Amino acid sequence: MYLHVIIKRYAYLPLIFFALSCVSTSPPKKAVTPADKTVRSTISKPAPEKPATPSDEAVSPTRWKTLEAEKWTSDVQFSPKGNYLAYRDFQAYRILDRDHLPVWKYDRGESFSNPVTRLSDFSPDDKYFAFIMYPSNEDIGVLRVSDRKIIQVLKGHPTDVGALAFSPDGRFLASGSRDETVIIWKRDGDGFSRSQTLHGHAFGVYALAFSPDGRFLASGSYDTTVRIWKLDQGEFSEHQTLRGHSDYVYSVAFSQNGEYLASGGKDQTLRIWKLSGDEFSQHQTLQGHSDSVYSVAFSPDGKYLASGSTDQTIGLWKFAVDSFSRFSSLKASNWVYSVSFDSSGNTLLCGGKDKQVTIWKMSGYTDQRPPRIEILDPDVREGEIRRTTQDAIRIVCKVTDENGVHEIFLNNSPMPVLRHGKFSAKLPLGMGQNPIRIRAVDKKQNVSERSFVVERE
């Protein structure tokens, strides 16, 4: 018997919000050169750190889960809609579903030369995943996530690509390269076409981030600068050069309200740049790491900033009264290459040299994971294509949940649940496509769904 199966996976989690007490530091002075809109630091000493208070200790995140890998991991990220988790290990890209089960893998066949750079990104609607291809490190693959098909290969950079970022509206994909340029790719139907090449950096570009409103693109370079490019009438042009780092810039990130830009670098510092009108100025220097800062990420509510470093720690900084201060340090067992929050701010991902992806839960978190639906028969795996000539199909499933399973529905009909959460049902099949949906609700009203289509010929 052959089955044609198309699977989609859904899970709905209630958002859990938390509030933390914060402290402030005084902003440093800055100097702006009007002629070239270059912002230079005139800071004599860093903003002071406040020792952790008892209330600070109470909000320290806890290690929740680890995903094992063969060697190092990087590019850890949740998709914007929360449907997927992705990361890069020493020779492959991997996409997992909400239950951390494999969805897609792209094996390069050889190891990446640089675990630090951000070489992949999801589009804001979760439809596309851009990544650097093998063996040509200058080519960009565009994966359509729904059917795991590489729909396009973008060629434009003459040498290695070092950073990728989608704009928040999905209209643009930016790529930075060792060739010292940024290429803007514009959405064109189900693909992308080359729109612009931005020149200005004196060394390779290895960090990119769009502002939440899409007006600005920040690029970080090994030339120690962060450049701001402004969008006007569909075109990007150089707007500012931000100077403050004394060594390579590895990472840039905007806060959700677009008011702050954070950058991390080899000089062991984080720089906070503040937007006023259309201009950015240096606002703070955050010190505390004892080695390079490879990754920075804001929580969605803008209250927290995470930083990953080769000093084997994740720094956690919190915002209050127009400034950030460090309130916690999470210990890793090796270098930290990548950090990322999920869309709720309740989960923090960490990737690094310790051969795993670590998932941290912020304190005050109550586990609200939805029920897990496991299809036992037929042997359905995502992405497989099967067909049948039979006029019926038997569905055998198992549903598990720590809160206790409350209801199970098969195509909107309630199902009796057997021992250990199992149920079985025989469904008639009409000619053509037969959509089948399994829905589970636990006692706390968390919901999971699995749906697939069986095609009868």
N, C-alpha and C positions, 0 to 999 in steps of 0.2 A: 504493500500500500504506500502510495506516495502522497505527500501533503505539500501544499504550497502555503507557506507560512510567512506572514509579515507581522512583526511584533512591535508594539509601542509600549513604553513603560511610563507609568505616572505614579506619583506619590505626592500627597499633600500634607504638609507639616504646618501646624500652627506656629506662628512666630512668637518667640519669647524675648521680650525686651528686658534689658537690665540697665540700671543707672549706677554710676560710680562717682565717688567724690573725687575732685580734681584739685591740683595746685597749679600755680602760675610762676613764670619766670619773666624777667624783664627783657624786652626785645633789644637786640644789639643795634648799633648805629649802622648806617649804610651810606654809600656815595653813588650817585648816578651821573654818568657822563651823557649829557643830552645829545651830543653830536651823533654818537653811534648807538644810543640807547643801551649801552653796556652797563650792567650793574656790577659794582665791585665791592668786595667786603672791606670794611675798616674796623673789624672786630679785634679788640685787644685781648679778650678772654671769652670763653664759652659761657653760655647761659648756665647758671648753677643747677645742679641736680638736687632734688629733695629726697632725703632718705625715706624709705618705705615706712608708712605709718601702719598701725594695726588695721585700719580700714583698707589700706592698700593691699595688705597681705590677704585680706578676706576675699579679694576679687581676683586673685591669681588663678589663671586657667589650669585645668587638669588634663593630663594626657589621656585620651579616650581610646585611641586605636592606632595601630601601625599597619601599613601595607608594605610587605617585604619586597625588596628588589635585589638584583644580583650585585649591583655596584651602587654608584651614586644616583641620586634623583634630582631633578630640577624642573623648572617651568610648571610648578604645581599650581593648579587653578580650578575653581569651580566655574561652570558655564554660567552666564548672566541669569538665565532662567532657573538655574539650580537643577537641571536635569542630568548633568554629567560632572564627573571629576576627571581631570586630565593631568598627566605628568609626562616627563621625559626621563628615561634612564640612560645608561651609558651608550645604548645603541638603538633605542626604539622610542616611538611615541605611543602612549597608551590612553585610551578613553574608557572610563568605567561608568556604570549606571549608578543610580541612587543607592543601591545596595552594595556598591563597589564590586559588581560583577563585570567581567570584560565585555566591552562592546566593539572595540576596534583596536588594531595594533598595526603600526607601520615599522617594520624592522629594516634598519638601514644596512645591516650586514657588516658594519664596522662601527667602531666607537666614535662618538662626537669628540671633537678636539677641545671644545670649551663648554663646560657645564654651567657657566655663569650667565651667559646671554639668554634672553627671552626669545625663543625661536618658534613660538606658536601662540595662537590666540583664537578664542571663539568670537563669532559675530554676536551682536547683542540679542538676536532672536534665537540663538542656539542652532541656527540652520547650517552654519558653515564653520569649519575649523581650518585655519591657515597654518601651514608648517613648512619648514625647510626640507627639501627633498634630498635624496641620495641617488647617485654619487655626486651630483652637482650641487654644492652648497650655496650656489647663487640663485637657484631656482626655487620658487615658492609653489607648493601644492595647495589647492583649495578642495577640501573634502566636504561633500554634502553629507551631513551627519545622519540624516534619516535613512539612507540606503547604503551608507559607507562607500560612496563612489567618489573618486578623485575626478572632479568635473573640469578642472583647469590646471594648467601649469603656467605660472607667470615668469617670464624671462625678461630681465632688464639690467640687473646688476652684473658687472663683469667679474666680481669676486664675492667672497663669502658674505651672506646676509647675517647680521648680528642682532636684529630686533624686528618684531612685528607687532602691530596694534590696529584694531578696528576702531573706527569712530563710533560714538554712542548711537548714532542713527543708522549705522550700517552702510552709509553711502561710500565711505572711503576705507581703504586698507593702506596703512603706511608701512614701509619697510626701510630699515636702516642697514648700512653695509660698511664693510671695511674699506670700500671705495670712497668713503667720506661724504656720501650723499644719502638723501632720503627720497625715495620714490613714492609718489601718491598714486594709488590704483583706485579708479572710480568704478562703483557698482554699475554694471551694464547687463540688465536682465538677470540671468542666472549665473553671470560671471563678472569678471573685472577687466577693465582696460587701463592701460597706462595713461595717466593724466598729466603729471608733473614730475620734474626732478629738481629737488631743492639742494642748492650748494651753499656752503658757508663754513662747515666744520673743517678743521685742519688735520683731523685724524678720524679713525673709524667711529661709526655711530652704533652704539650697543644698548641703547635704552630709548624707548618711545612711550608716550602716553598722551591721549587726547583729554581735554577738559570735558567735564560732564555735559556742557552745553554745545560742545563741538567747535567752539570759536577758536580754540588754541590747540596747537600740537607742540609738545615739549620733546626735545631730543637731547639725550646725554651722550657725551663722546669721551674718548680717551684723550682728547685735547684739553680736558679738565673743565669744559664749559657745558652749560645747558642753554640751548637756543630755543627761543619761542617763535613759532610760526603762526601767523594769524590768517584765518579764513575770511575772505571778502569776495562776494559775488562768485563763489564756486572755486576760487583760486587761493592757494596758500602763498604767503610772502613772509620774508624774515622780518620779525618785529622787535626782538630784543636778544641780547646775549647776556646771560647771567654768569658772573664770575665770582667765585668764592672757594671752590674746591682747589686743593693744591695738587691733586693727582687724578687718575682716571675716574670718570663718573660711570657707575655701573647700573644705576636704577633711578627711575623717576616715577612719581605717582601723584595724581590730583586728589584732593579731598572731594567728597560727594557734592558739596555746595560750590566747588570751583574756586573757593577763596584762597586755598593754600596749595602749594606745590612742594612736595618733598623730593629730595635727591640724596642718594647715598653713594659713597665712593671709596676709593683705595686709601684716602687720607683718614679713614676711621671715623668720619663724621657723617651726620645727617644735616642737611641744610633745609630750612623752611623758608620758602619764598611766599610773600603775600601779595595778592592782587588788589590793586586800588585803581578803579577806573579800568583802563586798558593796560596798565603797567604793573609789572612785578618788581618787588624790591625784597632784598634779603631781610628776613624777619628774626630768625634765630639760627644758632648753630648748636646742635645737640651732640654732646660728647658722652662717652660711657663705654663704647666698644674699644677693645684693645687690638683690633685688626680690621681688615677691609669690611665695608658694609656692602654686601652684594645685592640685597633686595629690600625694598620698602613697600608697604601697603597700608592704606587707610581702611578702617572699618567703614561700612556703608553710612553710619550716622555721623561720621567725622570725629567722633570722640576719642578714637584710639588710632595709634600708628604703630605698626610692627616693623621691625628691622631684623634682617638675618645677616650674620657675620661669620667670618672665618675664625673668630675667637670662640666658636662653638656655643654661641648663645643666640636667643631671639630676644631682642629688646622690645619692651612694651612701654609706649609713651601715651600719656593721656592729656587731653586738652581741657583747659579752663582759662577763662578771662584772657583770650587772645594769645595763649602760649601753650607749649607742650613741655611736659616733664616726665622723666622716666619713673615708673612705679613698680615695674617687675622685670625680671630677667629669667627666661626659661632656658634651662640647660639642655643642650644637645650633646650627643656623644662624639660628634665630629663637626666639620665645617658645615655651615648653613648656607645653601645657595639660593633658596627661594622661599618666600612666604606669601600667603594669600588668604583673605577672609571670604566667607560665603556671603550671599546676598542678605542674610539676616543679621550677620555680625556675631552669631553664636558659635561659629566654628572657624578655627584658624588652621590652615595647612602649612606644613613645613617640609621642605625637601633638602637633601644635602648629601654629604659624603658618607653618611652612616648606613647606607644601603636600605633606606626605607622612606616612605612618606608617613609623616606623623600627623595625626589629627588631634588637635587640642579643642576642648570645650571650655568656653568662658565660664567663670564661676557663677553660681546661681542658675546654671543650666539644669533643666529637668528633661531627661531623655523622653522625647516625644516622637520616636521613630515610628513610622507607620507599619502595619502588618506586612509580613513578607509572604509573597505568593510564589510558590514553586510548582511549576507544571511538570508532573511526573509522566503523563502519557497524554498525547504523543510527546516524543522527545523533541521539544521545541527549543531551538536556540535562535537568538536574534540574528537576522541576516540570511538565514537559510531559505531556500526555495524548494518547495515540494508540491506535488499534485496528487489527486486521488480520483478514482472512478467509483468509489464506494458511495452509497446513498446515506451513510450515517457515520458518525465519529464518536468515540468514547473519550471523555475528558476526565482525567484523574489529577487532582491537585492537592497540595498541602499548604495550609496557611498557618503561620506561627506569629506570635506576638507576645511580648513580655507583659502587656497590660491585660491580655485575655481577649480572644476573638469574640466579637459580639454578633456580627452578621456576615454572611457570604452570599453573593448574588452571581448567577450565571445568566447573562443576557437579561438582566433585570428580574429574574425569578429567584426567590430565596432558596437556598440549598441546605439540606440537613447535613450537619457536620458530624463525621464519625470520630473515632478516637484519634488522638494526636493531630487534630486539625485537618484530617483528610476528608475529601468528598469525591464522589464519582457520579457522572451523568452521561447518558447517551443522547446525542443531538442528531436529528435528521439534517441532511444536507440537500439544498436545492442546487440546480445547475448554476455554474458560475461562482462568483465569490460569496462566501458566507462569513460575515463578521461575527466574531465571538469575543465577548468581554467578560472578564472575571473581576469582581469588585469585593473587597474585604474591608470591614469596619471594625475597629477594636472598641473596647469599653470606654475609651477616652475620646471617641469619635475621630481618631486618626484614620485616614483612608488610603488604600492602595488599589491600583487597577493594573491589570494586564489585558491587553487585547491583541488579537491576531485574526488573520483571515485565512480560511481554508478554501481553496479553489477546487471545485468539482468539475471534471471534464466529461 
